[in-house]
Every structure is written in C-alpha cells, then in structure tokens.
Amino acid sequence: MRLLVLDFLLKQSAAVSLSDLEAYFQRADRITLYRSLKTFEENGLVHSIDDGSGAVKYALCPDGCSTQEHHDLHVHFFCNQCQETLCLPTSQIPEIVLPIGFKTQEVNLVVKGICGTCSG
C-alpha cells in the first residue's frame, strides 16, 4: 500500500489530504493510508501543510529532507476557487526574530488567493 500511495503522490501537482487518498483508494483502510502518510513524513518523504481548510494536506518533500530535518520552510499557496494547495519552493519564509526565551517549533506561511489555472 505504501508504494501505491507514494506512486499516487508522485503524480500529483498539488498537496493532497487523507480524504483525497481515501477517494482515490476506495477500498483501502483509512488507518492504513494515514499510517503511510505519517511514515513518509517521519522519514522525510512528505511534509504536512495546514492551509486553514480544516484538513491537513501532504506534499512530497524537496531533495535534502531527512528524518532529522525537513526543508519545507517555503510558502504554500491555497487557491480559494479550486481549493488546491501548492508548494512554492522558490518563495522562502523569511527568518523571524523572536524575543529572548521564545523557541520556534513550527513555521507555516500560506498565501490565499486565486491560482494561475483558475484566474485565466
């Protein structure tokens, strides 16, 4: 099942949710699909995206991600029309200076608007 899920992810141009996987693999168990995504995330193959839509989405990681460190500090774009979430790896999230004593655990920057496909 993991190979099938990975093959599905490789063919996607946008991030996918667990519900998207369930719709595609109609006979697959939800827990098996979820565990596949979590295993991929733990091993640096995918990163999760909270785009504000209420469902976590997953996208393949760029080269260089590992089990110790994800290199997913890039901007994500959520299209308000088609509801797709896209990685924008050339748009980096700027470094944010926090007050003394604060420690960053997660950074997420989502730009919302209309994607190129929907706008024209």
Backbone as a printed PyTorch tensor [residue, N CA C, xyz], in Angstrom:
tensor([[[  0.8200,  -1.1900,   0.0000],
         [  0.0000,   0.0000,   0.0000],
         [  0.8690,   1.2610,   0.0000]],

        [[  1.9770,   1.2250,   0.7350],
         [  2.8530,   2.4090,   0.7720],
         [  3.3770,   2.7500,  -0.6180]],

        [[  3.7320,   1.7510,  -1.3900],
         [  4.2100,   2.0060,  -2.7480],
         [  3.1120,   2.6150,  -3.6120]],

        [[  1.8940,   2.1680,  -3.4390],
         [  0.7720,   2.7300,  -4.1920],
         [  0.5210,   4.1830,  -3.7900]],

        [[  0.5910,   4.4570,  -2.5010],
         [  0.3980,   5.8320,  -2.0190],
         [  1.5260,   6.7190,  -2.5360]],

        [[  2.7570,   6.2430,  -2.4770],
         [  3.8870,   7.0290,  -2.9820],
         [  3.7330,   7.2960,  -4.4730]],

        [[  3.3300,   6.2990,  -5.2360],
         [  3.1090,   6.4780,  -6.6680],
         [  2.0370,   7.5250,  -6.9210]],

        [[  0.9730,   7.4980,  -6.1430],
         [ -0.0940,   8.4970,  -6.2570],
         [  0.4480,   9.8950,  -5.9750]],

        [[  1.2210,  10.0450,  -4.9000],
         [  1.7890,  11.3550,  -4.5420],
         [  2.7270,  11.8820,  -5.6240]],

        [[  3.4980,  10.9990,  -6.2250],
         [  4.4290,  11.4090,  -7.2790],
         [  3.7120,  11.9880,  -8.4930]],

        [[  2.4760,  11.6020,  -8.7040],
         [  1.7060,  12.0470,  -9.8670],
         [  0.9030,  13.3240,  -9.6020]],

        [[  0.9440,  13.8380,  -8.3850],
         [  0.1330,  14.9990,  -8.0310],
         [  0.8950,  16.3030,  -8.2380]],

        [[  0.1700,  17.3210,  -8.6780],
         [  0.7720,  18.6480,  -8.8200],
         [  0.4770,  19.5240,  -7.6080]],

        [[ -0.4590,  19.0880,  -6.7700],
         [ -0.8440,  19.8400,  -5.5750],
         [ -0.8100,  18.9050,  -4.3700]],

        [[ -0.8030,  19.4950,  -3.1940],
         [ -0.8290,  18.7120,  -1.9590],
         [ -2.1680,  17.9830,  -1.8530]],

        [[ -2.1580,  16.8480,  -1.1650],
         [ -3.3740,  16.0340,  -1.0270],
         [ -3.6820,  15.7940,   0.4450]],

        [[ -4.9560,  15.6030,   0.7220],
         [ -5.3990,  15.2960,   2.0760],
         [ -5.6490,  13.8060,   2.2120]],

        [[ -5.8530,  13.3800,   3.4200],
         [ -6.2080,  11.9920,   3.6660],
         [ -7.5120,  11.6520,   2.9450]],

        [[ -8.4410,  12.5800,   2.9120],
         [ -9.7090,  12.3610,   2.1990],
         [ -9.4900,  12.1630,   0.7000]],

        [[ -8.5380,  12.8920,   0.1370],
         [ -8.2110,  12.7130,  -1.2810],
         [ -7.7040,  11.2860,  -1.5350]],

        [[ -6.8530,  10.8140,  -0.6280],
         [ -6.3380,   9.4450,  -0.7630],
         [ -7.4690,   8.4280,  -0.6280]],

        [[ -8.3600,   8.6690,   0.3180],
         [ -9.4950,   7.7490,   0.5080],
         [-10.3790,   7.6950,  -0.7290]],

        [[-10.5890,   8.8370,  -1.3550],
         [-11.4250,   8.8810,  -2.5560],
         [-10.7680,   8.1150,  -3.7020]],

        [[ -9.4550,   8.2040,  -3.7890],
         [ -8.7460,   7.5170,  -4.8630],
         [ -8.6490,   6.0130,  -4.5960]],

        [[ -8.2810,   5.6640,  -3.3590],
         [ -8.1510,   4.2500,  -2.9750],
         [ -9.4180,   3.8440,  -2.2260]],

        [[-10.5000,   3.6770,  -2.9360],
         [-11.8050,   3.4760,  -2.3150],
         [-11.8780,   2.2570,  -1.4010]],

        [[-11.1110,   1.2440,  -1.6740],
         [-11.1700,   0.0260,  -0.8670],
         [-10.1070,  -0.0190,   0.2280]],

        [[ -9.2820,   0.9870,   0.2990],
         [ -8.2100,   0.9950,   1.2950],
         [ -8.7360,   1.4680,   2.6470]],

        [[ -8.1260,   0.9580,   3.6800],
         [ -8.4660,   1.3310,   5.0440],
         [ -7.9000,   2.7180,   5.3630]],

        [[ -8.7160,   3.5770,   5.9620],
         [ -8.3040,   4.9460,   6.3050],
         [ -7.0580,   4.9420,   7.1980]],

        [[ -7.0200,   4.0560,   8.1610],
         [ -5.8850,   3.9870,   9.0900],
         [ -4.6030,   3.6130,   8.3530]],

        [[ -4.6910,   2.7030,   7.4130],
         [ -3.5160,   2.2920,   6.6270],
         [ -2.9950,   3.4730,   5.8090]],

        [[ -3.8910,   4.2250,   5.2090],
         [ -3.4860,   5.3970,   4.4270],
         [ -2.8350,   6.4400,   5.3290]],

        [[ -3.4420,   6.6820,   6.4830],
         [ -2.9040,   7.6580,   7.4350],
         [ -1.5110,   7.2290,   7.9120]],

        [[ -1.3690,   5.9720,   8.2440],
         [ -0.0720,   5.4750,   8.7090],
         [  0.9870,   5.5740,   7.6210]],

        [[  0.5830,   5.3680,   6.3860],
         [  1.5310,   5.5280,   5.2700],
         [  2.0240,   6.9650,   5.2000]],

        [[  1.1030,   7.9270,   5.2880],
         [  1.4840,   9.3430,   5.2500],
         [  2.3990,   9.6920,   6.4160]],

        [[  2.0650,   9.2110,   7.6090],
         [  2.8770,   9.5160,   8.7850],
         [  4.2620,   8.8860,   8.6800]],

        [[  4.3460,   7.6800,   8.1530],
         [  5.6430,   7.0380,   7.9440],
         [  6.4780,   7.8360,   6.9490]],

        [[  5.8450,   8.2900,   5.8710],
         [  6.5500,   9.1080,   4.8780],
         [  7.0300,  10.4090,   5.5150]],

        [[  6.1890,  11.0170,   6.3460],
         [  6.5650,  12.2770,   6.9930],
         [  7.7350,  12.0580,   7.9610]],

        [[  7.6770,  10.9960,   8.7450],
         [  8.7470,  10.6940,   9.7010],
         [ 10.0760,  10.3990,   9.0000]],

        [[ 10.0080,   9.9430,   7.7630],
         [ 11.2240,   9.5890,   7.0300],
         [ 11.6340,  10.6350,   5.9950]],

        [[ 11.0460,  11.8240,   6.0640],
         [ 11.4640,  12.9230,   5.2100],
         [ 11.0100,  12.8260,   3.7610]],

        [[  9.9670,  12.0510,   3.4860],
         [  9.4560,  11.9440,   2.1140],
         [  8.3500,  12.9480,   1.8160]],

        [[  7.5390,  13.2690,   2.8220],
         [  6.4710,  14.2570,   2.6520],
         [  6.5100,  15.2380,   3.8120]],

        [[  5.8980,  16.3930,   3.6010],
         [  5.6970,  17.3290,   4.6970],
         [  4.2180,  17.6610,   4.7650]],

        [[  3.7680,  17.9960,   5.9560],
         [  2.3560,  18.3130,   6.1470],
         [  2.1620,  19.8230,   6.0540]],

        [[  0.9720,  20.2030,   5.6160],
         [  0.6450,  21.6120,   5.4090],
         [ -0.7070,  21.8910,   6.0440]],

        [[ -0.7440,  22.8570,   6.9420],
         [ -2.0110,  23.3210,   7.4960],
         [ -2.3710,  24.5830,   6.7350]],

        [[ -3.2500,  24.4400,   5.7430],
         [ -3.5920,  25.5720,   4.8860],
         [ -4.8460,  26.3160,   5.3460]],

        [[ -5.3730,  25.9530,   6.5140],
         [ -6.5510,  26.6210,   7.0420],
         [ -7.8580,  26.0640,   6.5200]],

        [[ -7.8040,  25.0400,   5.6770],
         [ -9.0300,  24.4750,   5.1020],
         [ -9.7100,  23.4830,   6.0400]],

        [[ -9.0430,  23.1400,   7.1330],
         [ -9.6130,  22.1960,   8.0780],
         [ -9.0920,  20.7820,   7.9150]],

        [[ -8.3600,  20.5270,   6.8410],
         [ -7.7740,  19.2040,   6.6100],
         [ -6.2840,  19.3750,   6.3370]],

        [[ -5.4730,  18.6460,   7.0660],
         [ -4.0350,  18.6780,   6.8200],
         [ -3.7770,  18.0790,   5.4460]],

        [[ -2.8920,  18.7100,   4.7040],
         [ -2.5340,  18.1980,   3.3810],
         [ -1.0660,  17.8040,   3.3900]],

        [[ -0.7070,  16.9470,   2.4390],
         [  0.6480,  16.4070,   2.3700],
         [  1.2000,  16.5980,   0.9720]],

        [[  2.4760,  16.9750,   0.9140],
         [  3.1630,  17.1410,  -0.3680],
         [  4.5370,  16.4960,  -0.2630]],

        [[  5.0430,  16.0490,  -1.3740],
         [  6.3800,  15.4620,  -1.3920],
         [  7.4070,  16.4980,  -0.9690]],

        [[  8.3950,  16.0490,  -0.2320],
         [  9.4670,  16.9320,   0.2170],
         [ 10.4560,  17.1680,  -0.9180]],

        [[ 11.1260,  18.3110,  -0.8840],
         [ 12.2100,  18.5310,  -1.8440],
         [ 13.4040,  17.6660,  -1.4670]],

        [[ 14.3390,  17.5370,  -2.3710],
         [ 15.5650,  16.8000,  -2.0690],
         [ 16.2350,  17.4200,  -0.8510]],

        [[ 16.8240,  16.5950,  -0.0400],
         [ 17.5440,  17.0900,   1.1200],
         [ 16.7970,  16.9380,   2.4230]],

        [[ 15.5210,  16.5900,   2.3750],
         [ 14.7940,  16.3510,   3.6200],
         [ 15.2650,  15.0300,   4.2030]],

        [[ 15.2110,  14.9470,   5.5100],
         [ 15.6480,  13.7280,   6.1730],
         [ 14.7790,  13.4690,   7.3800]],

        [[ 15.0720,  12.3860,   8.0600],
         [ 14.3180,  12.0680,   9.2660],
         [ 14.6050,  13.0740,  10.3740]],

        [[ 15.7610,  13.7260,  10.3210],
         [ 16.1190,  14.6930,  11.3540],
         [ 15.5940,  16.0990,  11.0630]],

        [[ 15.4820,  16.4460,   9.7940],
         [ 15.1320,  17.8310,   9.4700],
         [ 14.4140,  17.9160,   8.1260]],

        [[ 13.2300,  18.5160,   8.1790],
         [ 12.5050,  18.7950,   6.9400],
         [ 12.9650,  20.1550,   6.4130]],

        [[ 13.1100,  20.2540,   5.0990],
         [ 13.4590,  21.5240,   4.4550],
         [ 12.2250,  22.0430,   3.7360]],

        [[ 11.1770,  22.2760,   4.5040],
         [  9.9080,  22.6930,   3.9160],
         [  9.5360,  24.1190,   4.3010]],

        [[ 10.5480,  24.9180,   4.6410],
         [ 10.2650,  26.2990,   5.0160],
         [ 10.1120,  27.1660,   3.7730]],

        [[  9.0750,  26.8430,   3.0290],
         [  8.7300,  27.6390,   1.8610],
         [  7.2640,  28.0370,   1.9760]],

        [[  6.8730,  28.9750,   1.1720],
         [  5.4930,  29.4550,   1.1700],
         [  4.5990,  28.4210,   0.4890]],

        [[  3.3840,  28.3050,   0.9870],
         [  2.3710,  27.4710,   0.3590],
         [  1.2590,  28.3850,  -0.1280]],

        [[  0.6260,  28.0090,  -1.2230],
         [ -0.4520,  28.8150,  -1.8050],
         [ -1.7320,  27.9990,  -1.8000]],

        [[ -2.8060,  28.5740,  -1.2560],
         [ -4.1210,  27.9350,  -1.2410],
         [ -5.0410,  28.7200,  -2.1680]],

        [[ -5.5780,  28.0250,  -3.1790],
         [ -6.4940,  28.6770,  -4.1180],
         [ -7.9020,  28.6430,  -3.5360]],

        [[ -8.4840,  29.8150,  -3.3620],
         [ -9.8390,  29.9180,  -2.8120],
         [-10.8950,  29.3670,  -3.7550]],

        [[-10.5560,  29.2390,  -5.0260],
         [-11.5380,  28.7630,  -6.0020],
         [-11.5010,  27.2400,  -6.1590]],

        [[-10.3560,  26.6770,  -6.4980],
         [-10.2750,  25.2250,  -6.7280],
         [ -9.9060,  24.4490,  -5.4640]],

        [[ -9.5390,  25.1640,  -4.4020],
         [ -9.2170,  24.5680,  -3.0990],
         [ -7.9170,  23.7640,  -3.1000]],

        [[ -7.0710,  23.9270,  -4.1170],
         [ -5.7960,  23.2150,  -4.1540],
         [ -4.7440,  23.9820,  -3.3570]],

        [[ -3.8290,  23.2330,  -2.7660],
         [ -2.7080,  23.8030,  -2.0360],
         [ -1.4350,  23.4350,  -2.7780]],

        [[ -0.6380,  24.4350,  -3.0940],
         [  0.5810,  24.2420,  -3.8760],
         [  1.7970,  24.6950,  -3.0840]],

        [[  2.8900,  23.9830,  -3.2300],
         [  4.1700,  24.3990,  -2.6510],
         [  4.8070,  25.4190,  -3.5820]],

        [[  5.3560,  26.4540,  -3.0000],
         [  6.1050,  27.4630,  -3.7560],
         [  7.5380,  27.4570,  -3.2230]],

        [[  8.3320,  26.4480,  -3.6180],
         [  9.6580,  26.2600,  -3.0180],
         [ 10.6490,  27.3840,  -3.2880]],

        [[ 10.4110,  28.2020,  -4.3010],
         [ 11.3380,  29.3180,  -4.5520],
         [ 10.9770,  30.5510,  -3.7280]],

        [[  9.8540,  30.5060,  -3.0360],
         [  9.4470,  31.6020,  -2.1450],
         [  9.6950,  31.1560,  -0.7080]],

        [[ 10.8140,  31.5780,  -0.1630],
         [ 11.2070,  31.1580,   1.1800],
         [ 10.5260,  32.0050,   2.2520]],

        [[ 10.2530,  31.3910,   3.3810],
         [  9.7170,  32.1130,   4.5230],
         [ 10.8680,  32.8870,   5.1490]],

        [[ 10.6790,  34.1830,   5.3850],
         [ 11.7790,  34.9590,   5.9770],
         [ 12.0500,  34.5220,   7.4180]],

        [[ 13.2810,  34.7240,   7.8500],
         [ 13.6360,  34.4100,   9.2390],
         [ 12.8950,  35.3640,  10.1570]],

        [[ 12.3350,  34.8220,  11.2080],
         [ 11.5860,  35.6270,  12.1650],
         [ 12.3610,  35.6530,  13.4760]],

        [[ 12.6810,  36.8590,  13.9190],
         [ 13.4320,  37.0280,  15.1560],
         [ 12.4360,  37.0690,  16.3070]],

        [[ 12.5810,  36.1400,  17.2090],
         [ 11.6950,  36.0540,  18.3660],
         [ 12.3510,  36.6710,  19.5890]],

        [[ 11.5480,  37.0880,  20.5460],
         [ 12.1230,  37.6140,  21.7890],
         [ 12.9390,  36.5460,  22.5210]],

        [[ 13.8270,  36.9740,  23.3730],
         [ 14.6620,  36.0620,  24.1560],
         [ 13.7550,  35.1290,  24.9630]],

        [[ 14.1090,  33.8580,  24.9280],
         [ 13.3420,  32.8600,  25.6690],
         [ 12.2830,  32.1580,  24.8350]],

        [[ 11.9610,  32.7070,  23.6740],
         [ 10.9850,  32.0690,  22.7910],
         [ 11.7240,  31.0640,  21.9070]],

        [[ 11.0830,  29.9410,  21.6040],
         [ 11.6940,  28.9220,  20.7480],
         [ 10.6990,  28.5190,  19.6620]],

        [[ 11.1270,  28.6170,  18.4240],
         [ 10.2930,  28.2180,  17.2950],
         [ 10.1660,  26.7040,  17.2540]],

        [[  8.9440,  26.2330,  17.0770],
         [  8.7190,  24.7980,  16.8970],
         [  8.1650,  24.5030,  15.5100]],

        [[  7.4880,  25.4670,  14.9290],
         [  6.9020,  25.2580,  13.6090],
         [  6.6430,  26.6130,  12.9730]],

        [[  6.8460,  26.6900,  11.6670],
         [  6.5640,  27.9020,  10.9140],
         [  5.7040,  27.5100,   9.7200]],

        [[  4.6600,  28.2830,   9.4670],
         [  3.7530,  27.9830,   8.3670],
         [  3.2890,  29.3030,   7.7550]],

        [[  3.5250,  29.4750,   6.4650],
         [  3.0640,  30.6660,   5.7720],
         [  2.2570,  30.2250,   4.5620]],

        [[  0.9720,  30.5680,   4.5860],
         [  0.0700,  30.2160,   3.4880],
         [ -0.4800,  31.5000,   2.8840]],

        [[ -0.2890,  31.6470,   1.5800],
         [ -0.8600,  32.7580,   0.8390],
         [ -2.1500,  32.2470,   0.2310]],

        [[ -3.2200,  33.0080,   0.3700],
         [ -4.5170,  32.5920,  -0.1840],
         [ -4.9160,  33.5450,  -1.3000]],

        [[ -5.4810,  32.9750,  -2.3470],
         [ -5.9090,  33.7810,  -3.4760],
         [ -6.4370,  32.8840,  -4.5740]],

        [[ -6.2470,  33.3010,  -5.8100],
         [ -6.6970,  32.5480,  -6.9750],
         [ -5.4450,  32.1110,  -7.7510]],

        [[ -5.3560,  30.8130,  -8.0190],
         [ -4.1820,  30.2870,  -8.7230],
         [ -4.2160,  30.6580, -10.2100]],

        [[ -3.1100,  30.4290, -10.8800],
         [ -2.9880,  30.7630, -12.2960],
         [ -3.9790,  30.0190, -13.1740]],

        [[ -4.2750,  28.7830, -12.8470],
         [ -5.2230,  27.9980, -13.6430],
         [ -6.6320,  28.5760, -13.5250]],

        [[ -7.0320,  28.9400, -12.3050],
         [ -8.3860,  29.4560, -12.0720],
         [ -8.5540,  30.8990, -12.5520]],

        [[ -7.4710,  31.6770, -12.5430],
         [ -7.5920,  33.0920, -12.9030],
         [ -7.5040,  33.3470, -14.3990]],

        [[ -7.1490,  32.3420, -15.1590],
         [ -7.0550,  32.7050, -16.5450],
         [ -6.9860,  31.5700, -17.4550]]])
